[in-house]
Amino acid sequence: MGNCSPSPRRRRPTEPGSPPLDGTVSAPTVTVNSISVAPYALARSPSVSAAAVDAEDGAVVRVYGSDGCPVAWRLRVALLYKAAAPLHFTPSEAAPLGRPVLRLSAADPEVCGTADELLRLVDARFEGKPRVTPPERPRAASPVAAAAAEFAEIVRLQHRSAERHLEGVAAKVAEMVKKGKKSGKGRTVVEAAEVRRLGKWYGDAMEVMLEHARMEETLIFPDIQRASFPGVCDKVNEQHGRHLPMMNGIKEDIKALLTLELGSPLFHEVLVNLSVRLKALQDHTKEHFKEEESDLLPRLEGVRRMQREEGKVSDKSSSAWASEAVSTMEVTHSKLFPFFMTGLLPQEAMQYLDIICRCTKNTRHLVSVLRSLAERLEDANPSIIHNNPTKLYEHLLVKSP
């Protein structure tokens, strides 16, 4: 970690030369960890005393901002994924909308900047993964290529989350089968709460997978068929059709477990059958995603070009197609967003978060989504966040009411 420049004298907003509260920053910049940012003389909310802040733990990272500011919430989520220091959020009316104030430690100045500037500052101070600053996006040959690349990235990351959640559910069932084998006569090892949590976990995974499939069938399959690729989606559509009965069968097995006597021979038989079904679904899903990524995603640029030629899209924004995918998957990007994100490794989560922040035009909805994720991450152990996405979800599931 680099050294910080000396903290400038704090000026109150009533003093001449203080930074205005309308989001513009006219104060001279300071350099923190080799990054130039604007100092910000923060006027705190009446409930926050200067003495309380001055007495804070020197290692605590503080974010000041409006509760309705999406950049403040994004910064909080990034710091939670970074898991590098204790974090506190302090609401402050003085922090301009879209421009939260960040203080990396008691010895550092309070600084204000854009989302990218503050995220770069976090990366510079807290080294290691995940990198929270959005990656430099390669210059695309055309808006068509940029739109196709971003859409493909969404699809791939959604595949990874679904794969890991299926893996987590299957591992949990295998663990329950093993417990059942070890239990003696009259002794129940598997608990009813475990079965209920299993049903919740699988139900959420199934909902995300079905919504993902509907998005593909709505936004890309018909146009891939028309864009000089006749028949290429037939096999993929057929696989979607085969997956639904498999998923429903697993759902029924879990429902059956809830009605059976824990530890009984029939309970164990259904549990073993469930494990076999899950393994088959895992194998089919992994193969299906592999085929989509190798056969369909490379054709997206041709699809977008055809859409432009037909006048269906203007491509004034290269993120317009990705925005459509995000809005189509309404449940995934609202009540199930924390669940979906726990299927991603931290670096993947940062990539997906960057897409969501660029593609979600409704500020209120974006704040709601980011808040829900932050609240779940605040309950988690940093080592779980960094090392095992599905263990993170299982941990949060146990803590749920």
C-alpha positions in Angstrom: 0.0 0.0 0.0 1.3 3.4 -0.9 1.6 6.4 1.5 -1.1 9.0 1.6 -0.4 12.7 1.3 -1.0 14.8 4.4 -4.7 15.4 5.1 -5.8 18.9 4.1 -7.4 21.3 6.6 -11.1 20.6 6.7 -13.2 23.4 5.5 -16.9 23.6 6.3 -19.3 24.2 3.4 -20.1 27.7 4.8 -16.5 28.9 4.3 -15.5 30.6 1.1 -14.0 28.1 -1.3 -15.7 25.1 0.1 -16.8 22.5 -2.4 -20.4 23.1 -3.6 -23.1 20.6 -2.8 -24.5 20.3 -6.4 -22.0 17.5 -7.4 -19.4 19.8 -8.9 -15.9 19.8 -7.4 -13.8 22.9 -7.7 -11.4 22.3 -4.9 -7.8 21.4 -5.7 -7.0 17.7 -6.1 -5.0 15.7 -3.6 -3.0 12.6 -4.4 -3.9 9.4 -2.5 -2.0 6.2 -3.5 -0.9 7.9 -6.7 -4.5 8.7 -7.7 -5.7 12.3 -8.0 -9.0 12.9 -6.3 -10.8 15.9 -4.9 -10.7 16.7 -1.2 -14.1 17.1 0.4 -14.8 19.1 3.5 -17.8 17.1 4.7 -20.6 18.7 6.6 -22.0 15.8 8.5 -25.6 15.0 9.4 -26.6 16.4 12.8 -26.7 12.9 14.2 -23.0 12.4 13.4 -20.6 14.3 15.8 -17.1 15.2 14.7 -15.8 13.8 18.0 -17.3 10.4 17.3 -15.7 10.3 13.9 -12.3 11.5 15.2 -12.4 8.7 17.8 -13.1 6.0 15.2 -10.8 3.0 14.7 -8.0 4.1 12.4 -8.5 1.0 10.2 -12.2 1.6 9.5 -13.2 2.5 6.0 -16.1 5.0 5.9 -18.4 5.8 3.1 -20.6 9.0 3.4 -23.5 9.5 1.1 -27.2 9.7 0.4 -29.1 6.5 1.0 -30.5 6.9 -2.5 -27.2 7.2 -4.2 -26.3 4.2 -6.4 -22.6 5.0 -6.5 -22.5 4.9 -2.7 -24.1 1.5 -2.6 -21.9 0.2 -5.4 -18.9 1.4 -3.4 -20.2 -0.4 -0.3 -20.7 -3.7 -2.2 -17.2 -3.4 -3.8 -15.6 -2.9 -0.3 -17.5 -5.9 1.1 -16.3 -8.1 -1.7 -12.8 -6.7 -1.2 -13.2 -7.6 2.5 -10.0 -5.7 3.4 -11.1 -3.7 6.4 -14.1 -2.9 8.6 -16.6 -0.8 6.8 -19.2 1.8 8.0 -21.7 3.8 6.0 -22.7 7.2 7.4 -25.7 8.9 5.7 -24.8 12.6 5.0 -26.8 15.2 3.2 -23.6 17.0 2.3 -22.5 14.2 0.0 -23.9 15.2 -3.5 -26.1 12.7 -5.3 -23.9 10.4 -7.4 -20.7 11.6 -5.7 -20.3 9.9 -2.3 -17.4 10.7 0.0 -14.8 8.1 0.9 -12.4 7.9 3.8 -10.0 5.0 3.7 -8.8 5.4 7.3 -8.7 8.0 10.1 -5.4 9.2 8.7 -6.6 9.8 5.2 -8.4 12.8 3.8 -12.1 12.6 2.9 -12.2 12.5 -0.9 -15.0 12.8 -3.5 -15.0 11.6 -7.1 -16.7 9.5 -9.7 -17.4 5.8 -9.2 -14.4 4.8 -11.2 -12.1 7.2 -9.4 -13.1 5.9 -5.9 -13.0 2.3 -7.0 -9.5 2.8 -8.3 -8.6 4.2 -5.0 -9.9 1.1 -3.2 -7.9 -1.1 -5.5 -4.7 0.9 -4.9 -5.1 0.8 -1.2 -6.3 -2.8 -0.8 -4.3 -5.0 -3.1 -5.4 -8.5 -4.1 -8.5 -9.9 -5.6 -11.1 -9.1 -6.6 -10.2 -6.0 -8.6 -13.2 -3.8 -8.1 -12.4 -1.2 -10.7 -14.2 -2.0 -14.0 -11.8 -3.5 -16.5 -10.7 -1.5 -19.4 -13.1 -2.5 -22.1 -11.3 -3.3 -25.4 -12.2 -0.9 -28.2 -14.7 -2.7 -30.3 -14.5 -2.6 -34.1 -18.1 -1.3 -34.2 -21.2 -0.7 -32.0 -22.4 -4.0 -33.3 -19.4 -5.9 -32.0 -19.6 -4.1 -28.6 -23.2 -5.0 -28.2 -22.6 -8.6 -29.1 -19.6 -8.9 -26.7 -21.5 -7.4 -23.8 -24.5 -9.7 -24.4 -22.3 -12.7 -24.6 -20.6 -11.7 -21.3 -24.0 -11.6 -19.6 -24.9 -15.1 -20.9 -21.6 -16.6 -19.8 -21.7 -15.2 -16.3 -25.3 -16.4 -15.9 -24.2 -19.8 -16.9 -21.4 -19.8 -14.3 -23.8 -18.8 -11.5 -26.4 -21.5 -12.5 -23.7 -24.2 -12.7 -22.3 -23.4 -9.3 -25.7 -23.3 -7.6 -26.6 -26.7 -9.1 -23.2 -28.0 -7.9 -23.9 -26.6 -4.4 -27.4 -28.2 -4.2 -26.0 -31.6 -5.4 -23.2 -31.4 -2.9 -25.7 -30.7 -0.1 -27.8 -33.7 -1.1 -24.7 -36.0 -1.3 -23.8 -34.8 2.2 -27.4 -35.6 3.5 -27.2 -39.1 1.8 -23.9 -39.7 3.6 -25.4 -38.6 6.9 -28.3 -41.0 6.4 -26.0 -44.0 5.9 -24.2 -43.2 9.1 -27.3 -42.8 11.3 -28.1 -45.7 13.6 -31.5 -47.2 14.3 -33.9 -44.7 15.8 -31.4 -41.9 15.2 -32.2 -39.0 12.8 -29.3 -37.1 11.5 -30.9 -35.1 8.7 -33.0 -32.3 10.1 -36.3 -30.9 8.7 -34.7 -27.4 8.5 -32.1 -28.8 6.1 -34.7 -30.2 3.8 -36.6 -26.9 3.8 -33.4 -24.9 3.1 -32.6 -27.4 0.3 -36.0 -26.7 -1.3 -35.5 -23.0 -1.1 -32.0 -23.2 -2.6 -33.1 -25.4 -5.5 -36.3 -23.4 -6.1 -34.3 -20.2 -6.5 -31.8 -21.9 -8.8 -34.7 -23.3 -10.9 -36.3 -19.9 -11.2 -33.1 -18.2 -12.4 -32.4 -21.0 -14.9 -36.0 -20.8 -16.3 -35.8 -17.1 -16.6 -32.5 -17.3 -18.3 -33.8 -19.8 -20.8 -36.9 -17.6 -21.5 -34.6 -14.6 -22.1 -32.5 -16.6 -24.6 -35.7 -17.9 -26.4 -37.1 -14.3 -26.6 -34.0 -12.2 -27.4 -31.6 -14.3 -29.4 -32.9 -17.7 -30.6 -35.5 -16.4 -33.2 -33.0 -13.9 -34.7 -30.2 -16.4 -34.8 -32.5 -18.7 -36.8 -33.2 -15.8 -39.2 -29.7 -14.5 -39.5 -28.6 -17.1 -42.0 -28.3 -19.8 -39.4 -31.4 -21.9 -39.9 -31.6 -24.9 -37.7 -28.8 -23.9 -35.4 -31.1 -23.4 -32.4 -33.2 -26.5 -32.9 -30.9 -28.6 -30.7 -30.7 -25.9 -28.0 -34.5 -25.5 -27.9 -34.8 -29.3 -27.6 -32.4 -29.3 -24.7 -34.5 -26.5 -23.0 -37.5 -28.8 -23.4 -35.8 -31.8 -21.9 -34.5 -29.8 -18.9 -37.9 -28.7 -17.7 -39.2 -32.3 -16.9 -35.9 -33.0 -15.2 -36.1 -29.9 -13.0 -39.7 -30.5 -12.2 -38.9 -34.1 -11.2 -36.3 -32.9 -8.8 -38.7 -30.4 -7.3 -41.2 -33.1 -6.7 -38.6 -35.3 -5.0 -37.8 -32.4 -2.6 -41.5 -31.9 -1.9 -41.8 -35.7 -1.1 -38.9 -35.5 1.4 -40.9 -32.8 3.3 -43.8 -35.3 3.8 -41.7 -38.3 4.8 -40.5 -39.4 8.2 -36.9 -38.2 8.6 -34.4 -41.1 8.6 -36.9 -43.7 7.4 -35.9 -46.2 4.7 -38.3 -44.4 2.2 -36.8 -41.0 3.1 -33.3 -42.4 2.3 -34.5 -44.0 -0.9 -36.0 -40.7 -2.2 -32.9 -38.8 -1.1 -30.6 -41.2 -3.1 -32.9 -40.9 -6.1 -32.7 -37.1 -5.8 -29.0 -37.3 -5.8 -29.0 -39.3 -9.0 -31.4 -36.9 -10.7 -29.3 -33.8 -9.7 -26.1 -35.4 -11.1 -27.9 -36.0 -14.4 -29.2 -32.4 -14.5 -25.7 -31.1 -13.7 -24.2 -33.1 -16.6 -26.9 -32.0 -19.1 -26.8 -28.4 -18.0 -23.0 -28.2 -18.3 -23.0 -29.7 -21.7 -25.8 -27.4 -22.8 -24.0 -24.3 -21.7 -20.8 -25.4 -23.4 -22.7 -25.9 -26.7 -24.4 -22.5 -26.4 -21.1 -20.7 -25.7 -19.2 -22.4 -28.6 -22.0 -22.5 -31.2 -24.4 -19.6 -30.5 -22.5 -16.8 -28.8 -20.0 -16.3 -31.7 -23.0 -15.7 -33.9 -24.3 -12.7 -31.9 -22.5 -10.1 -33.9 -24.2 -11.3 -37.1 -27.5 -11.2 -35.3 -27.0 -7.6 -34.2 -25.9 -6.6 -37.6 -29.1 -8.1 -39.1 -31.2 -6.3 -36.5 -29.7 -3.0 -37.4 -30.1 -3.6 -41.1 -33.8 -4.3 -40.5 -34.2 -1.1 -38.5 -35.1 -2.9 -35.3 -32.4 -1.2 -33.3 -30.5 2.1 -33.6 -27.5 1.1 -31.4 -27.2 4.7 -30.1 -26.0 2.9 -27.0 -23.9 -0.2 -27.3 -25.5 -1.4 -24.0 -29.0 -1.3 -25.3 -29.1 -5.0 -26.0 -27.7 -5.9 -22.6 -30.2 -3.6 -21.0 -33.0 -5.5 -22.7 -31.6 -8.8 -21.3 -31.4 -7.4 -17.8 -34.9 -6.0 -17.9 -36.3 -9.2 -19.3 -34.9 -11.2 -16.4 -36.9 -9.2 -13.9 -37.0 -11.7 -11.0 -33.2 -12.5 -11.3 -32.4 -8.8 -11.1 -34.7 -8.0 -8.2 -35.6 -10.4 -5.4 -33.2 -13.1 -6.5 -30.2 -10.8 -7.2 -28.2 -11.6 -4.0 -28.9 -15.3 -4.7 -27.7 -15.0 -8.3 -24.5 -13.1 -7.3 -23.5 -15.7 -4.7 -23.0 -18.1 -7.6 -20.2 -16.0 -9.0 -16.6 -15.7 -7.9 -15.7 -12.3 -6.6 -14.0 -11.1 -9.9 -17.0 -12.4 -11.9 -19.3 -10.6 -9.5 -17.5 -7.4 -10.1 -17.8 -7.8 -13.9 -21.5 -8.5 -13.6 -22.1 -5.6 -11.2 -20.4 -3.3 -13.8 -22.9 -4.4 -16.4 -25.9 -4.0 -14.1 -24.8 -0.5 -13.1 -24.3 0.5 -16.8 -27.5 -1.1 -18.0 -30.0 -0.2 -15.3 -31.5 3.2 -16.1 -34.0 3.2 -13.1 -31.9 4.7 -10.3 -34.4 3.6 -7.6 -34.4 0.0 -8.8 -30.6 0.0 -9.0 -30.3 1.2 -5.4 -32.7 -1.4 -4.2 -30.7 -4.2 -6.0 -27.4 -3.0 -4.6 -28.8 -2.6 -1.1 -30.2 -6.1 -1.0 -26.8 -7.5 -2.0 -24.8 -5.4 0.5 -27.1 -6.4 3.3 -26.5 -10.1 2.6 -22.7 -9.7 2.2 -22.5 -7.8 5.6 -23.5 -11.1 7.3 -20.8 -13.2 5.6 -17.3 -14.2 6.6 -14.8 -12.6 4.2 -13.0 -16.0 3.7 -16.3 -17.5 2.5 -16.9 -14.6 0.0 -13.5 -15.1 -1.5 -13.2 -18.8 -1.7 -16.5 -20.6 -2.2 -19.5 -18.9 -3.7 -22.1 -21.6 -3.0 -20.8 -22.0 0.6 -21.5 -18.2 0.9 -25.1 -18.8 -0.2 -25.6 -21.8 2.2 -24.2 -19.7 5.0 -26.7 -16.9 4.3 -29.5 -19.4 3.9 -28.9 -20.7 7.4 -29.0 -17.2 8.8 -32.2 -16.3 7.0 -35.4 -16.1 9.1 
